Amino acid sequence: MDISEYEKKIKERLKYEIESCGKKKSAIAKELGVSKPTLSQYLSGRIMPSLATFGLLCKVIDCSPDDILKI
């Protein structure tokens, strides 16, 4: 798998985990300290969260980073 395929899979899993966590997107954005449009950009794959935001996001949505990264 090349890097672009790997990145695409990460973006798909990130979107899945956010959408299936059971929390409203506005609540997730608030807990992360980001705007709703920023969270929407994470969901669309337009941008990726920073490493620190990614770690906090995993705590907020109660998933392991490994669930998203599949390392």
mmCIF file as Biopython writes it, N, C-alpha, C and O atoms, coordinates in Angstrom:
data_model
#
loop_
_atom_site.group_PDB
_atom_site.id
_atom_site.type_symbol
_atom_site.label_atom_id
_atom_site.label_alt_id
_atom_site.label_comp_id
_atom_site.label_asym_id
_atom_site.label_entity_id
_atom_site.label_seq_id
_atom_site.pdbx_PDB_ins_code
_atom_site.Cartn_x
_atom_site.Cartn_y
_atom_site.Cartn_z
_atom_site.occupancy
_atom_site.B_iso_or_equiv
_atom_site.auth_seq_id
_atom_site.auth_asym_id
_atom_site.pdbx_PDB_model_num
ATOM 1   N N  . MET A ? 1  ? 0.860   -1.176 0.000  1.0 0.0 1  A 1 
ATOM 2   C CA . MET A ? 1  ? 0.000   0.000  0.000  1.0 0.0 1  A 1 
ATOM 3   C C  . MET A ? 1  ? 0.902   1.234  0.000  1.0 0.0 1  A 1 
ATOM 4   O O  . MET A ? 1  ? 1.805   1.353  0.828  1.0 0.0 1  A 1 
ATOM 5   N N  . ASP A ? 2  ? 0.649   2.146  -0.932 1.0 0.0 2  A 1 
ATOM 6   C CA . ASP A ? 2  ? 1.452   3.368  -0.946 1.0 0.0 2  A 1 
ATOM 7   C C  . ASP A ? 2  ? 0.867   4.394  0.029  1.0 0.0 2  A 1 
ATOM 8   O O  . ASP A ? 2  ? -0.209  4.197  0.593  1.0 0.0 2  A 1 
ATOM 9   N N  . ILE A ? 3  ? 1.591   5.477  0.209  1.0 0.0 3  A 1 
ATOM 10  C CA . ILE A ? 3  ? 1.234   6.475  1.224  1.0 0.0 3  A 1 
ATOM 11  C C  . ILE A ? 3  ? -0.139  7.092  0.984  1.0 0.0 3  A 1 
ATOM 12  O O  . ILE A ? 3  ? -0.871  7.342  1.941  1.0 0.0 3  A 1 
ATOM 13  N N  . SER A ? 4  ? -0.505  7.344  -0.280 1.0 0.0 4  A 1 
ATOM 14  C CA . SER A ? 4  ? -1.805  7.973  -0.547 1.0 0.0 4  A 1 
ATOM 15  C C  . SER A ? 4  ? -2.958  7.028  -0.224 1.0 0.0 4  A 1 
ATOM 16  O O  . SER A ? 4  ? -4.008  7.471  0.243  1.0 0.0 4  A 1 
ATOM 17  N N  . GLU A ? 5  ? -2.776  5.739  -0.467 1.0 0.0 5  A 1 
ATOM 18  C CA . GLU A ? 5  ? -3.807  4.763  -0.106 1.0 0.0 5  A 1 
ATOM 19  C C  . GLU A ? 5  ? -3.935  4.660  1.412  1.0 0.0 5  A 1 
ATOM 20  O O  . GLU A ? 5  ? -5.041  4.559  1.944  1.0 0.0 5  A 1 
ATOM 21  N N  . TYR A ? 6  ? -2.806  4.685  2.097  1.0 0.0 6  A 1 
ATOM 22  C CA . TYR A ? 6  ? -2.801  4.614  3.553  1.0 0.0 6  A 1 
ATOM 23  C C  . TYR A ? 6  ? -3.497  5.835  4.141  1.0 0.0 6  A 1 
ATOM 24  O O  . TYR A ? 6  ? -4.298  5.712  5.069  1.0 0.0 6  A 1 
ATOM 25  N N  . GLU A ? 7  ? -3.192  7.013  3.602  1.0 0.0 7  A 1 
ATOM 26  C CA . GLU A ? 7  ? -3.822  8.247  4.075  1.0 0.0 7  A 1 
ATOM 27  C C  . GLU A ? 7  ? -5.331  8.210  3.835  1.0 0.0 7  A 1 
ATOM 28  O O  . GLU A ? 7  ? -6.105  8.637  4.692  1.0 0.0 7  A 1 
ATOM 29  N N  . LYS A ? 8  ? -5.747  7.709  2.693  1.0 0.0 8  A 1 
ATOM 30  C CA . LYS A ? 8  ? -7.172  7.598  2.379  1.0 0.0 8  A 1 
ATOM 31  C C  . LYS A ? 8  ? -7.883  6.693  3.387  1.0 0.0 8  A 1 
ATOM 32  O O  . LYS A ? 8  ? -8.979  7.014  3.844  1.0 0.0 8  A 1 
ATOM 33  N N  . LYS A ? 9  ? -7.270  5.580  3.727  1.0 0.0 9  A 1 
ATOM 34  C CA . LYS A ? 9  ? -7.862  4.646  4.700  1.0 0.0 9  A 1 
ATOM 35  C C  . LYS A ? 9  ? -7.966  5.290  6.080  1.0 0.0 9  A 1 
ATOM 36  O O  . LYS A ? 9  ? -8.963  5.107  6.778  1.0 0.0 9  A 1 
ATOM 37  N N  . ILE A ? 10 ? -6.940  6.043  6.473  1.0 0.0 10 A 1 
ATOM 38  C CA . ILE A ? 10 ? -6.977  6.727  7.768  1.0 0.0 10 A 1 
ATOM 39  C C  . ILE A ? 10 ? -8.130  7.720  7.792  1.0 0.0 10 A 1 
ATOM 40  O O  . ILE A ? 10 ? -8.869  7.785  8.775  1.0 0.0 10 A 1 
ATOM 41  N N  . LYS A ? 11 ? -8.293  8.487  6.730  1.0 0.0 11 A 1 
ATOM 42  C CA . LYS A ? 11 ? -9.373  9.469  6.655  1.0 0.0 11 A 1 
ATOM 43  C C  . LYS A ? 11 ? -10.734 8.789  6.731  1.0 0.0 11 A 1 
ATOM 44  O O  . LYS A ? 11 ? -11.643 9.295  7.389  1.0 0.0 11 A 1 
ATOM 45  N N  . GLU A ? 12 ? -10.882 7.649  6.067  1.0 0.0 12 A 1 
ATOM 46  C CA . GLU A ? 12 ? -12.148 6.900  6.111  1.0 0.0 12 A 1 
ATOM 47  C C  . GLU A ? 12 ? -12.439 6.400  7.522  1.0 0.0 12 A 1 
ATOM 48  O O  . GLU A ? 12 ? -13.569 6.503  8.000  1.0 0.0 12 A 1 
ATOM 49  N N  . ARG A ? 13 ? -11.418 5.857  8.188  1.0 0.0 13 A 1 
ATOM 50  C CA . ARG A ? 13 ? -11.627 5.336  9.550  1.0 0.0 13 A 1 
ATOM 51  C C  . ARG A ? 13 ? -11.882 6.468  10.543 1.0 0.0 13 A 1 
ATOM 52  O O  . ARG A ? 13 ? -12.682 6.317  11.466 1.0 0.0 13 A 1 
ATOM 53  N N  . LEU A ? 14 ? -11.198 7.609  10.355 1.0 0.0 14 A 1 
ATOM 54  C CA . LEU A ? 14 ? -11.427 8.770  11.216 1.0 0.0 14 A 1 
ATOM 55  C C  . LEU A ? 14 ? -12.883 9.210  11.101 1.0 0.0 14 A 1 
ATOM 56  O O  . LEU A ? 14 ? -13.547 9.438  12.113 1.0 0.0 14 A 1 
ATOM 57  N N  . LYS A ? 15 ? -13.372 9.328  9.893  1.0 0.0 15 A 1 
ATOM 58  C CA . LYS A ? 15 ? -14.767 9.717  9.662  1.0 0.0 15 A 1 
ATOM 59  C C  . LYS A ? 15 ? -15.717 8.708  10.300 1.0 0.0 15 A 1 
ATOM 60  O O  . LYS A ? 15 ? -16.676 9.093  10.970 1.0 0.0 15 A 1 
ATOM 61  N N  . TYR A ? 16 ? -15.454 7.432  10.096 1.0 0.0 16 A 1 
ATOM 62  C CA . TYR A ? 16 ? -16.313 6.382  10.658 1.0 0.0 16 A 1 
ATOM 63  C C  . TYR A ? 16 ? -16.364 6.482  12.182 1.0 0.0 16 A 1 
ATOM 64  O O  . TYR A ? 16 ? -17.445 6.438  12.769 1.0 0.0 16 A 1 
ATOM 65  N N  . GLU A ? 17 ? -15.218 6.615  12.817 1.0 0.0 17 A 1 
ATOM 66  C CA . GLU A ? 17 ? -15.173 6.657  14.283 1.0 0.0 17 A 1 
ATOM 67  C C  . GLU A ? 17 ? -15.894 7.888  14.833 1.0 0.0 17 A 1 
ATOM 68  O O  . GLU A ? 17 ? -16.585 7.796  15.848 1.0 0.0 17 A 1 
ATOM 69  N N  . ILE A ? 18 ? -15.742 9.023  14.180 1.0 0.0 18 A 1 
ATOM 70  C CA . ILE A ? 18 ? -16.433 10.232 14.631 1.0 0.0 18 A 1 
ATOM 71  C C  . ILE A ? 18 ? -17.944 10.059 14.482 1.0 0.0 18 A 1 
ATOM 72  O O  . ILE A ? 18 ? -18.705 10.378 15.396 1.0 0.0 18 A 1 
ATOM 73  N N  . GLU A ? 19 ? -18.366 9.559  13.335 1.0 0.0 19 A 1 
ATOM 74  C CA . GLU A ? 19 ? -19.804 9.435  13.073 1.0 0.0 19 A 1 
ATOM 75  C C  . GLU A ? 19 ? -20.472 8.345  13.902 1.0 0.0 19 A 1 
ATOM 76  O O  . GLU A ? 19 ? -21.672 8.426  14.162 1.0 0.0 19 A 1 
ATOM 77  N N  . SER A ? 20 ? -19.731 7.339  14.318 1.0 0.0 20 A 1 
ATOM 78  C CA . SER A ? 20 ? -20.352 6.231  15.043 1.0 0.0 20 A 1 
ATOM 79  C C  . SER A ? 20 ? -20.166 6.293  16.553 1.0 0.0 20 A 1 
ATOM 80  O O  . SER A ? 20 ? -20.543 5.355  17.255 1.0 0.0 20 A 1 
ATOM 81  N N  . CYS A ? 21 ? -19.590 7.380  17.067 1.0 0.0 21 A 1 
ATOM 82  C CA . CYS A ? 21 ? -19.311 7.449  18.506 1.0 0.0 21 A 1 
ATOM 83  C C  . CYS A ? 21 ? -20.548 7.742  19.351 1.0 0.0 21 A 1 
ATOM 84  O O  . CYS A ? 21 ? -20.538 7.516  20.562 1.0 0.0 21 A 1 
ATOM 85  N N  . GLY A ? 22 ? -21.610 8.242  18.725 1.0 0.0 22 A 1 
ATOM 86  C CA . GLY A ? 22 ? -22.827 8.518  19.474 1.0 0.0 22 A 1 
ATOM 87  C C  . GLY A ? 22 ? -22.922 9.933  20.015 1.0 0.0 22 A 1 
ATOM 88  O O  . GLY A ? 22 ? -23.917 10.284 20.650 1.0 0.0 22 A 1 
ATOM 89  N N  . LYS A ? 23 ? -21.911 10.747 19.777 1.0 0.0 23 A 1 
ATOM 90  C CA . LYS A ? 23 ? -21.941 12.138 20.232 1.0 0.0 23 A 1 
ATOM 91  C C  . LYS A ? 23 ? -22.288 13.049 19.073 1.0 0.0 23 A 1 
ATOM 92  O O  . LYS A ? 23 ? -21.995 12.742 17.917 1.0 0.0 23 A 1 
ATOM 93  N N  . LYS A ? 24 ? -22.918 14.181 19.391 1.0 0.0 24 A 1 
ATOM 94  C CA . LYS A ? 24 ? -23.199 15.186 18.363 1.0 0.0 24 A 1 
ATOM 95  C C  . LYS A ? 24 ? -21.889 15.836 17.927 1.0 0.0 24 A 1 
ATOM 96  O O  . LYS A ? 24 ? -20.975 16.033 18.727 1.0 0.0 24 A 1 
ATOM 97  N N  . LYS A ? 25 ? -21.825 16.155 16.667 1.0 0.0 25 A 1 
ATOM 98  C CA . LYS A ? 25 ? -20.616 16.767 16.130 1.0 0.0 25 A 1 
ATOM 99  C C  . LYS A ? 25 ? -20.311 18.099 16.807 1.0 0.0 25 A 1 
ATOM 100 O O  . LYS A ? 25 ? -19.145 18.441 17.006 1.0 0.0 25 A 1 
ATOM 101 N N  . SER A ? 26 ? -21.340 18.846 17.158 1.0 0.0 26 A 1 
ATOM 102 C CA . SER A ? 26 ? -21.106 20.124 17.840 1.0 0.0 26 A 1 
ATOM 103 C C  . SER A ? 26 ? -20.467 19.898 19.216 1.0 0.0 26 A 1 
ATOM 104 O O  . SER A ? 26 ? -19.624 20.684 19.647 1.0 0.0 26 A 1 
ATOM 105 N N  . ALA A ? 27 ? -20.866 18.835 19.896 1.0 0.0 27 A 1 
ATOM 106 C CA . ALA A ? 27 ? -20.285 18.520 21.208 1.0 0.0 27 A 1 
ATOM 107 C C  . ALA A ? 27 ? -18.832 18.083 21.060 1.0 0.0 27 A 1 
ATOM 108 O O  . ALA A ? 27 ? -17.983 18.454 21.871 1.0 0.0 27 A 1 
ATOM 109 N N  . ILE A ? 28 ? -18.548 17.302 20.036 1.0 0.0 28 A 1 
ATOM 110 C CA . ILE A ? 28 ? -17.170 16.866 19.786 1.0 0.0 28 A 1 
ATOM 111 C C  . ILE A ? 28 ? -16.290 18.079 19.505 1.0 0.0 28 A 1 
ATOM 112 O O  . ILE A ? 28 ? -15.209 18.214 20.079 1.0 0.0 28 A 1 
ATOM 113 N N  . ALA A ? 29 ? -16.752 18.956 18.626 1.0 0.0 29 A 1 
ATOM 114 C CA . ALA A ? 29 ? -15.982 20.161 18.293 1.0 0.0 29 A 1 
ATOM 115 C C  . ALA A ? 29 ? -15.711 20.990 19.537 1.0 0.0 29 A 1 
ATOM 116 O O  . ALA A ? 29 ? -14.594 21.471 19.731 1.0 0.0 29 A 1 
ATOM 117 N N  . LYS A ? 30 ? -16.715 21.163 20.378 1.0 0.0 30 A 1 
ATOM 118 C CA . LYS A ? 30 ? -16.554 21.957 21.595 1.0 0.0 30 A 1 
ATOM 119 C C  . LYS A ? 30 ? -15.516 21.334 22.529 1.0 0.0 30 A 1 
ATOM 120 O O  . LYS A ? 30 ? -14.656 22.032 23.066 1.0 0.0 30 A 1 
ATOM 121 N N  . GLU A ? 31 ? -15.604 20.002 22.719 1.0 0.0 31 A 1 
ATOM 122 C CA . GLU A ? 31 ? -14.638 19.319 23.592 1.0 0.0 31 A 1 
ATOM 123 C C  . GLU A ? 31 ? -13.214 19.408 23.045 1.0 0.0 31 A 1 
ATOM 124 O O  . GLU A ? 31 ? -12.251 19.461 23.810 1.0 0.0 31 A 1 
ATOM 125 N N  . LEU A ? 32 ? -13.087 19.424 21.724 1.0 0.0 32 A 1 
ATOM 126 C CA . LEU A ? 32 ? -11.769 19.525 21.097 1.0 0.0 32 A 1 
ATOM 127 C C  . LEU A ? 32 ? -11.232 20.943 21.098 1.0 0.0 32 A 1 
ATOM 128 O O  . LEU A ? 32 ? -10.026 21.160 20.973 1.0 0.0 32 A 1 
ATOM 129 N N  . GLY A ? 33 ? -12.135 21.915 21.239 1.0 0.0 33 A 1 
ATOM 130 C CA . GLY A ? 33 ? -11.718 23.308 21.153 1.0 0.0 33 A 1 
ATOM 131 C C  . GLY A ? 33 ? -11.510 23.762 19.718 1.0 0.0 33 A 1 
ATOM 132 O O  . GLY A ? 33 ? -10.707 24.655 19.445 1.0 0.0 33 A 1 
ATOM 133 N N  . VAL A ? 34 ? -12.258 23.123 18.788 1.0 0.0 34 A 1 
ATOM 134 C CA . VAL A ? 34 ? -12.205 23.527 17.378 1.0 0.0 34 A 1 
ATOM 135 C C  . VAL A ? 34 ? -13.601 23.947 16.948 1.0 0.0 34 A 1 
ATOM 136 O O  . VAL A ? 34 ? -14.588 23.650 17.621 1.0 0.0 34 A 1 
ATOM 137 N N  . SER A ? 35 ? -13.669 24.633 15.833 1.0 0.0 35 A 1 
ATOM 138 C CA . SER A ? 35 ? -14.965 25.051 15.318 1.0 0.0 35 A 1 
ATOM 139 C C  . SER A ? 35 ? -15.670 23.876 14.636 1.0 0.0 35 A 1 
ATOM 140 O O  . SER A ? 35 ? -15.037 22.890 14.257 1.0 0.0 35 A 1 
ATOM 141 N N  . LYS A ? 36 ? -16.990 24.001 14.490 1.0 0.0 36 A 1 
ATOM 142 C CA . LYS A ? 36 ? -17.737 22.966 13.766 1.0 0.0 36 A 1 
ATOM 143 C C  . LYS A ? 36 ? -17.257 22.843 12.322 1.0 0.0 36 A 1 
ATOM 144 O O  . LYS A ? 36 ? -17.154 21.728 11.810 1.0 0.0 36 A 1 
ATOM 145 N N  . PRO A ? 37 ? -16.957 23.970 11.643 1.0 0.0 37 A 1 
ATOM 146 C CA . PRO A ? 37 ? -16.422 23.822 10.279 1.0 0.0 37 A 1 
ATOM 147 C C  . PRO A ? 37 ? -15.092 23.049 10.231 1.0 0.0 37 A 1 
ATOM 148 O O  . PRO A ? 37 ? -14.840 22.301 9.286  1.0 0.0 37 A 1 
ATOM 149 N N  . THR A ? 38 ? -14.255 23.233 11.246 1.0 0.0 38 A 1 
ATOM 150 C CA . THR A ? 38 ? -12.993 22.483 11.282 1.0 0.0 38 A 1 
ATOM 151 C C  . THR A ? 38 ? -13.272 20.994 11.431 1.0 0.0 38 A 1 
ATOM 152 O O  . THR A ? 38 ? -12.660 20.179 10.740 1.0 0.0 38 A 1 
ATOM 153 N N  . LEU A ? 39 ? -14.184 20.633 12.321 1.0 0.0 39 A 1 
ATOM 154 C CA . LEU A ? 39 ? -14.542 19.228 12.473 1.0 0.0 39 A 1 
ATOM 155 C C  . LEU A ? 39 ? -15.124 18.685 11.165 1.0 0.0 39 A 1 
ATOM 156 O O  . LEU A ? 39 ? -14.840 17.548 10.786 1.0 0.0 39 A 1 
ATOM 157 N N  . SER A ? 40 ? -15.921 19.476 10.490 1.0 0.0 40 A 1 
ATOM 158 C CA . SER A ? 40 ? -16.475 19.065 9.194  1.0 0.0 40 A 1 
ATOM 159 C C  . SER A ? 40 ? -15.369 18.810 8.177  1.0 0.0 40 A 1 
ATOM 160 O O  . SER A ? 40 ? -15.474 17.908 7.346  1.0 0.0 40 A 1 
ATOM 161 N N  . GLN A ? 41 ? -14.311 19.607 8.250  1.0 0.0 41 A 1 
ATOM 162 C CA . GLN A ? 41 ? -13.185 19.383 7.341  1.0 0.0 41 A 1 
ATOM 163 C C  . GLN A ? 41 ? -12.452 18.093 7.677  1.0 0.0 41 A 1 
ATOM 164 O O  . GLN A ? 41 ? -11.950 17.421 6.775  1.0 0.0 41 A 1 
ATOM 165 N N  . TYR A ? 42 ? -12.380 17.731 8.955  1.0 0.0 42 A 1 
ATOM 166 C CA . TYR A ? 42 ? -11.814 16.427 9.326  1.0 0.0 42 A 1 
ATOM 167 C C  . TYR A ? 42 ? -12.671 15.314 8.722  1.0 0.0 42 A 1 
ATOM 168 O O  . TYR A ? 42 ? -12.150 14.345 8.170  1.0 0.0 42 A 1 
ATOM 169 N N  . LEU A ? 43 ? -13.997 15.467 8.834  1.0 0.0 43 A 1 
ATOM 170 C CA . LEU A ? 43 ? -14.919 14.443 8.322  1.0 0.0 43 A 1 
ATOM 171 C C  . LEU A ? 43 ? -14.837 14.293 6.809  1.0 0.0 43 A 1 
ATOM 172 O O  . LEU A ? 43 ? -14.938 13.185 6.282  1.0 0.0 43 A 1 
ATOM 173 N N  . SER A ? 44 ? -14.654 15.404 6.117  1.0 0.0 44 A 1 
ATOM 174 C CA . SER A ? 44 ? -14.589 15.347 4.652  1.0 0.0 44 A 1 
ATOM 175 C C  . SER A ? 44 ? -13.221 14.889 4.156  1.0 0.0 44 A 1 
ATOM 176 O O  . SER A ? 44 ? -13.062 14.545 2.985  1.0 0.0 44 A 1 
ATOM 177 N N  . GLY A ? 45 ? -12.237 14.885 5.050  1.0 0.0 45 A 1 
ATOM 178 C CA . GLY A ? 45 ? -10.891 14.506 4.657  1.0 0.0 45 A 1 
ATOM 179 C C  . GLY A ? 45 ? -10.104 15.656 4.050  1.0 0.0 45 A 1 
ATOM 180 O O  . GLY A ? 45 ? -8.985  15.469 3.574  1.0 0.0 45 A 1 
ATOM 181 N N  . ARG A ? 46 ? -10.690 16.839 4.069  1.0 0.0 46 A 1 
ATOM 182 C CA . ARG A ? 46 ? -10.006 18.009 3.496  1.0 0.0 46 A 1 
ATOM 183 C C  . ARG A ? 46 ? -8.754  18.352 4.288  1.0 0.0 46 A 1 
ATOM 184 O O  . ARG A ? 46 ? -7.718  18.685 3.713  1.0 0.0 46 A 1 
ATOM 185 N N  . ILE A ? 47 ? -8.856  18.269 5.618  1.0 0.0 47 A 1 
ATOM 186 C CA . ILE A ? 47 ? -7.690  18.476 6.483  1.0 0.0 47 A 1 
ATOM 187 C C  . ILE A ? 47 ? -7.636  17.356 7.513  1.0 0.0 47 A 1 
ATOM 188 O O  . ILE A ? 47 ? -8.627  16.668 7.758  1.0 0.0 47 A 1 
ATOM 189 N N  . MET A ? 48 ? -6.477  17.189 8.102  1.0 0.0 48 A 1 
ATOM 190 C CA . MET A ? 48 ? -6.305  16.205 9.167  1.0 0.0 48 A 1 
ATOM 191 C C  . MET A ? 48 ? -5.963  16.948 10.454 1.0 0.0 48 A 1 
ATOM 192 O O  . MET A ? 48 ? -5.299  17.984 10.418 1.0 0.0 48 A 1 
ATOM 193 N N  . PRO A ? 49 ? -6.417  16.419 11.596 1.0 0.0 49 A 1 
ATOM 194 C CA . PRO A ? 49 ? -6.076  17.078 12.862 1.0 0.0 49 A 1 
ATOM 195 C C  . PRO A ? 49 ? -4.587  16.976 13.146 1.0 0.0 49 A 1 
ATOM 196 O O  . PRO A ? 49 ? -3.910  16.065 12.670 1.0 0.0 49 A 1 
ATOM 197 N N  . SER A ? 50 ? -4.089  17.925 13.930 1.0 0.0 50 A 1 
ATOM 198 C CA . SER A ? 50 ? -2.703  17.833 14.389 1.0 0.0 50 A 1 
ATOM 199 C C  . SER A ? 50 ? -2.578  16.595 15.273 1.0 0.0 50 A 1 
ATOM 200 O O  . SER A ? 50 ? -3.585  16.020 15.686 1.0 0.0 50 A 1 
ATOM 201 N N  . LEU A ? 51 ? -1.369  16.192 15.555 1.0 0.0 51 A 1 
ATOM 202 C CA . LEU A ? 51 ? -1.150  15.009 16.387 1.0 0.0 51 A 1 
ATOM 203 C C  . LEU A ? 51 ? -1.774  15.183 17.769 1.0 0.0 51 A 1 
ATOM 204 O O  . LEU A ? 51 ? -2.390  14.252 18.288 1.0 0.0 51 A 1 
ATOM 205 N N  . ALA A ? 52 ? -1.622  16.360 18.369 1.0 0.0 52 A 1 
ATOM 206 C CA . ALA A ? 52 ? -2.200  16.621 19.689 1.0 0.0 52 A 1 
ATOM 207 C C  . ALA A ? 52 ? -3.728  16.585 19.630 1.0 0.0 52 A 1 
ATOM 208 O O  . ALA A ? 52 ? -4.371  16.018 20.513 1.0 0.0 52 A 1 
ATOM 209 N N  . THR A ? 53 ? -4.304  17.185 18.597 1.0 0.0 53 A 1 
ATOM 210 C CA . THR A ? 53 ? -5.763  17.179 18.442 1.0 0.0 53 A 1 
ATOM 211 C C  . THR A ? 53 ? -6.258  15.768 18.168 1.0 0.0 53 A 1 
ATOM 212 O O  . THR A ? 53 ? -7.316  15.373 18.656 1.0 0.0 53 A 1 
ATOM 213 N N  . PHE A ? 54 ? -5.503  15.014 17.396 1.0 0.0 54 A 1 
ATOM 214 C CA . PHE A ? 54 ? -5.869  13.623 17.122 1.0 0.0 54 A 1 
ATOM 215 C C  . PHE A ? 54 ? -5.924  12.814 18.413 1.0 0.0 54 A 1 
ATOM 216 O O  . PHE A ? 54 ? -6.859  12.042 18.624 1.0 0.0 54 A 1 
ATOM 217 N N  . GLY A ? 55 ? -4.932  12.987 19.271 1.0 0.0 55 A 1 
ATOM 218 C CA . GLY A ? 55 ? -4.920  12.277 20.549 1.0 0.0 55 A 1 
ATOM 219 C C  . GLY A ? 55 ? -6.124  12.637 21.405 1.0 0.0 55 A 1 
ATOM 220 O O  . GLY A ? 55 ? -6.761  11.760 21.988 1.0 0.0 55 A 1 
ATOM 221 N N  . LEU A ? 56 ? -6.434  13.923 21.481 1.0 0.0 56 A 1 
ATOM 222 C CA . LEU A ? 56 ? -7.593  14.364 22.257 1.0 0.0 56 A 1 
ATOM 223 C C  . LEU A ? 56 ? -8.879  13.861 21.621 1.0 0.0 56 A 1 
ATOM 224 O O  . LEU A ? 56 ? -9.797  13.442 22.326 1.0 0.0 56 A 1 
ATOM 225 N N  . LEU A ? 57 ? -8.953  13.897 20.300 1.0 0.0 57 A 1 
ATOM 226 C CA . LEU A ? 57 ? -10.134 13.411 19.600 1.0 0.0 57 A 1 
ATOM 227 C C  . LEU A ? 57 ? -10.405 11.945 19.945 1.0 0.0 57 A 1 
ATOM 228 O O  . LEU A ? 57 ? -11.552 11.563 20.175 1.0 0.0 57 A 1 
ATOM 229 N N  . CYS A ? 58 ? -9.375  11.144 19.980 1.0 0.0 58 A 1 
ATOM 230 C CA . CYS A ? 58 ? -9.545  9.734  20.330 1.0 0.0 58 A 1 
ATOM 231 C C  . CYS A ? 58 ? -10.128 9.582  21.738 1.0 0.0 58 A 1 
ATOM 232 O O  . CYS A ? 58 ? -10.969 8.714  21.974 1.0 0.0 58 A 1 
ATOM 233 N N  . LYS A ? 59 ? -9.680  10.425 22.667 1.0 0.0 59 A 1 
ATOM 234 C CA . LYS A ? 59 ? -10.244 10.386 24.020 1.0 0.0 59 A 1 
ATOM 235 C C  . LYS A ? 59 ? -11.705 10.827 24.007 1.0 0.0 59 A 1 
ATOM 236 O O  . LYS A ? 59 ? -12.550 10.206 24.652 1.0 0.0 59 A 1 
ATOM 237 N N  . VAL A ? 60 ? -11.998 11.892 23.278 1.0 0.0 60 A 1 
ATOM 238 C CA . VAL A ? 60 ? -13.353 12.453 23.238 1.0 0.0 60 A 1 
ATOM 239 C C  . VAL A ? 60 ? -14.353 11.452 22.650 1.0 0.0 60 A 1 
ATOM 240 O O  . VAL A ? 60 ? -15.472 11.325 23.148 1.0 0.0 60 A 1 
ATOM 241 N N  . ILE A ? 61 ? -13.952 10.749 21.596 1.0 0.0 61 A 1 
ATOM 242 C CA . ILE A ? 61 ? -14.873 9.798  20.958 1.0 0.0 61 A 1 
ATOM 243 C C  . ILE A ? 61 ? -14.687 8.376  21.468 1.0 0.0 61 A 1 
ATOM 244 O O  . ILE A ? 61 ? -15.319 7.441  20.975 1.0 0.0 61 A 1 
ATOM 245 N N  . ASP A ? 62 ? -13.816 8.223  22.459 1.0 0.0 62 A 1 
ATOM 246 C CA . ASP A ? 62 ? -13.584 6.944  23.124 1.0 0.0 62 A 1 
ATOM 247 C C  . ASP A ? 62 ? -13.180 5.843  22.144 1.0 0.0 62 A 1 
ATOM 248 O O  . ASP A ? 62 ? -13.814 4.792  22.059 1.0 0.0 62 A 1 
ATOM 249 N N  . CYS A ? 63 ? -12.114 6.119  21.415 1.0 0.0 63 A 1 
ATOM 250 C CA . CYS A ? 63 ? -11.565 5.076  20.551 1.0 0.0 63 A 1 
ATOM 251 C C  . CYS A ? 63 ? -10.052 5.096  20.676 1.0 0.0 63 A 1 
ATOM 252 O O  . CYS A ? 63 ? -9.461  6.104  21.062 1.0 0.0 63 A 1 
ATOM 253 N N  . SER A ? 64 ? -9.445  3.991  20.350 1.0 0.0 64 A 1 
ATOM 254 C CA . SER A ? 64 ? -8.008  3.884  20.374 1.0 0.0 64 A 1 
ATOM 255 C C  . SER A ? 64 ? -7.435  4.485  19.087 1.0 0.0 64 A 1 
ATOM 256 O O  . SER A ? 64 ? -8.013  4.305  18.015 1.0 0.0 64 A 1 
ATOM 257 N N  . PRO A ? 65 ? -6.311  5.194  19.179 1.0 0.0 65 A 1 
ATOM 258 C CA . PRO A ? 65 ? -5.680  5.674  17.956 1.0 0.0 65 A 1 
ATOM 259 C C  . PRO A ? 65 ? -5.410  4.530  16.965 1.0 0.0 65 A 1 
ATOM 260 O O  . PRO A ? 65 ? -5.441  4.723  15.750 1.0 0.0 65 A 1 
ATOM 261 N N  . ASP A ? 66 ? -5.151  3.354  17.508 1.0 0.0 66 A 1 
ATOM 262 C CA . ASP A ? 66 ? -4.905  2.201  16.647 1.0 0.0 66 A 1 
ATOM 263 C C  . ASP A ? 66 ? -6.143  1.824  15.822 1.0 0.0 66 A 1 
ATOM 264 O O  . ASP A ? 66 ? -6.014  1.292  14.720 1.0 0.0 66 A 1 
ATOM 265 N N  . ASP A ? 67 ? -7.340  2.098  16.352 1.0 0.0 67 A 1 
ATOM 266 C CA . ASP A ? 67 ? -8.561  1.833  15.588 1.0 0.0 67 A 1 
ATOM 267 C C  . ASP A ? 67 ? -8.596  2.652  14.304 1.0 0.0 67 A 1 
ATOM 268 O O  . ASP A ? 67 ? -9.171  2.225  13.302 1.0 0.0 67 A 1 
ATOM 269 N N  . ILE A ? 68 ? -7.985  3.817  14.338 1.0 0.0 68 A 1 
ATOM 270 C CA . ILE A ? 68 ? -7.969  4.707  13.173 1.0 0.0 68 A 1 
ATOM 271 C C  . ILE A ? 68 ? -6.721  4.462  12.319 1.0 0.0 68 A 1 
ATOM 272 O O  . ILE A ? 68 ? -6.808  4.383  11.093 1.0 0.0 68 A 1 
ATOM 273 N N  . LEU A ? 69 ? -5.559  4.344  12.975 1.0 0.0 69 A 1 
ATOM 274 C CA . LEU A ? 69 ? -4.319  4.213  12.234 1.0 0.0 69 A 1 
ATOM 275 C C  . LEU A ? 69 ? -4.067  2.802  11.715 1.0 0.0 69 A 1 
ATOM 276 O O  . LEU A ? 69 ? -3.436  2.637  10.671 1.0 0.0 69 A 1 
ATOM 277 N N  . LYS A ? 70 ? -4.543  1.798  12.413 1.0 0.0 70 A 1 
ATOM 278 C CA . LYS A ? 70 ? -4.344  0.387  12.048 1.0 0.0 70 A 1 
ATOM 279 C C  . LYS A ? 70 ? -2.881  0.083  11.797 1.0 0.0 70 A 1 
ATOM 280 O O  . LYS A ? 70 ? -2.516  -0.479 10.764 1.0 0.0 70 A 1 
ATOM 281 N N  . ILE A ? 71 ? -2.044  0.465  12.763 1.0 0.0 71 A 1 
ATOM 282 C CA . ILE A ? 71 ? -0.607  0.220  12.630 1.0 0.0 71 A 1 
ATOM 283 C C  . ILE A ? 71 ? -0.299  -1.208 13.039 1.0 0.0 71 A 1 
ATOM 284 O O  . ILE A ? 71 ? 0.859   -1.625 13.002 1.0 0.0 71 A 1 
#
